[in-house]
Amino acid sequence: MSAVETKIVTRRVGVVPPFDLEAYRADSGCRALEKALSMTPAAVTEEVKRSGLVGRGGAGFPTGLKWELTAREEAESKYLICNADEGELGTHKDQLLLEGDPWRVLEGMTIAARAVGAGKGIIYFNEHFRSIAEQWEEMIRAAEQASLLGDDILGSGFGFRVKVCLGRGLYIAGEEMALIASIEGRRPTSRDKPPFPTQHGLFGLPTCVNNVETLANVPDIVERGADWFRSIGLEDDLGTRVITLSGDVKEERVREVAVGSSTLAEAIETFAGGTRSGRPVKAVQPGGGTSAFLAADALDTPIAQQAIARAGSSLGTAGIIVYEEGHSIVDAAVSCMEYYGRESCGRCAPCRIGTVRMLEILKQVQAGQARPGSLDQLRRIGYACAVSSTCGMGQAFPEPVLSALKLFPEEFESQLVAAPNATR
Ligand SMILES: Cc1cc2nc3c(=O)[nH]c(=O)nc-3n(C[C@H](O)[C@H](O)[C@H](O)COP(=O)(O)O)c2cc1C
């Protein structure tokens, strides 16, 4: 069967000129904001809560609950941060929305700010998005002139201002605590939670951090209602996911699909034209570079959180990285580890040391110089990092290696130096 697109957050992309407010308004833009301003903040939060929307930044935290937790805090000021760092390997969904329908994201931010009671907003861009950030600066000025941002938005009495912040292009800066540290001018490193950012976030104030795609979903939920949103996707996993197809595919593509509506195989074939060489798919990472590999026998898995988890991986950022037959899994594991090793913030020892040791061993395997015991060592270090690292990155980076060892052990074993007594 072919995969079918369901366009909600991407419906204006490539159709409505992106940074053009008039065009946005002519296409029903700002209606949700007007509606939200006529509702109480608690009613807006309740609608989002009822919709079942969960965060699209990777962790899948319920959005309405996060808003409620932030709103509950008493403070003289609060922040709403849009996380536009998007450093995960094989993931380009947020970029599509930031440049393809930026007014939608800003509208989502403003509604979120109203719901949680934030007067200040920040959109934090990855350095690689510098030119998009410059366009956002201009858009924010236009929004202030149009009374869509400022001290009295659309005459409602609600005030919200947004600043653009440009990061240094570090993967860890997308992790919410590291992101907050980076905005405060400190080195981007994670910290232990609690307290959570909703309690003690940017400059010590209650802060709601949401992903771009999460916020992009908000205007439609507010305008069309939670019941409408609940009619899309699966009972326990609602709405759409903006998937990125990359790796050994004919065409790299970003597409929006209703949760559970198509399988990995269907999406790869329909949207990306199949594998680059036409050879069968050997493996995929369905949720970006930190997700576990799935072998070809899992390609019939629907693109949905629970189904992917049952198959042995995670949907994460829905960055589906494809590996075709002939692609060495050892090489793939080395590429992942090189990236995450470079990106480790170094704050906690398991991640700081584990990434280096695991990469060393993997490179020995790649060069045909590793001893038989090396694979067990690789597994032990991987498990230790996964259970003892303090942030999501350290807990996740061993996944590709551990899953590769589990699914394709012979590829690693065939590259080992024979044990000394095995040659006699
Ligand atoms: C290493 C690491 C990198 C992350 N990078 C991003 C990112 O680039 N964008 C993002 O939205 N969330 C990222 N996250 C998740 C954030 O910490 C946070 O959960 C998210 O921004 C919350 O938004 P959501 O609830 O709308 O998903 C990352 C997490 C980790 C552990």
The ligand as an SDF file (V2000), in Angstrom:
LIG
                    3D

 31 33  0  0  0  0  0  0  0  0999 V2000
   20.5530   15.6190   23.7980 C   0  0  0  0  0  0  0  0  0  0  0  0
   19.1800   16.1450   23.5840 C   0  0  0  0  0  0  0  0  0  0  0  0
   18.9200   16.9820   22.5290 C   0  0  0  0  0  0  0  0  0  0  0  0
   17.6430   17.5120   22.3270 C   0  0  0  0  0  0  0  0  0  0  0  0
   17.4250   18.2940   21.2420 N   0  0  0  0  0  0  0  0  0  0  0  0
   16.1940   18.8170   21.0400 C   0  0  0  0  0  0  0  0  0  0  0  0
   15.9500   19.6840   19.9370 C   0  0  0  0  0  0  0  0  0  0  0  0
   16.8390   19.9590   19.1260 O   0  0  0  0  0  0  0  0  0  0  0  0
   14.7040   20.1860   19.7900 N   0  0  0  0  0  0  0  0  0  0  0  0
   13.6890   19.9040   20.6870 C   0  0  0  0  0  0  0  0  0  0  0  0
   12.5890   20.4110   20.5440 O   0  0  0  0  0  0  0  0  0  0  0  0
   13.8990   19.0860   21.7360 N   0  0  0  0  0  0  0  0  0  0  0  0
   15.1200   18.5570   21.9350 C   0  0  0  0  0  0  0  0  0  0  0  0
   15.3320   17.7570   23.0140 N   0  0  0  0  0  0  0  0  0  0  0  0
   14.2170   17.5540   23.9680 C   0  0  0  0  0  0  0  0  0  0  0  0
   14.1290   18.7450   24.9360 C   0  0  0  0  0  0  0  0  0  0  0  0
   14.9640   18.5030   26.0490 O   0  0  0  0  0  0  0  0  0  0  0  0
   12.6960   18.9560   25.4330 C   0  0  0  0  0  0  0  0  0  0  0  0
   12.1950   17.7400   25.9190 O   0  0  0  0  0  0  0  0  0  0  0  0
   11.7620   19.4890   24.3460 C   0  0  0  0  0  0  0  0  0  0  0  0
   12.2590   20.6540   23.7280 O   0  0  0  0  0  0  0  0  0  0  0  0
   10.4100   19.8040   24.9760 C   0  0  0  0  0  0  0  0  0  0  0  0
    9.4920   20.1670   23.9920 O   0  0  0  0  0  0  0  0  0  0  0  0
    8.2160   19.2540   23.6660 P   0  0  0  0  0  0  0  0  0  0  0  0
    7.6250   18.8350   24.9780 O   0  0  0  0  0  0  0  0  0  0  0  0
    7.3440   20.1470   22.8930 O   0  0  0  0  0  0  0  0  0  0  0  0
    8.7180   18.0870   22.8850 O   0  0  0  0  0  0  0  0  0  0  0  0
   16.5990   17.1960   23.2330 C   0  0  0  0  0  0  0  0  0  0  0  0
   16.8570   16.3420   24.3130 C   0  0  0  0  0  0  0  0  0  0  0  0
   18.1220   15.8080   24.4830 C   0  0  0  0  0  0  0  0  0  0  0  0
   18.3580   14.8780   25.6260 C   0  0  0  0  0  0  0  0  0  0  0  0
  1  2  1  0
  2  3  1  0
  2 30  2  0
  3  4  2  0
  4  5  1  0
  4 28  1  0
  5  6  2  0
  6  7  1  0
  6 13  1  0
  7  8  2  0
  7  9  1  0
  9 10  1  0
 10 11  2  0
 10 12  1  0
 12 13  2  0
 13 14  1  0
 14 15  1  0
 14 28  1  0
 15 16  1  0
 16 17  1  0
 16 18  1  0
 18 19  1  0
 18 20  1  0
 20 21  1  0
 20 22  1  0
 22 23  1  0
 23 24  1  0
 24 25  2  0
 24 26  1  0
 24 27  1  0
 28 29  2  0
 29 30  1  0
 30 31  1  0
M  END
$$$$
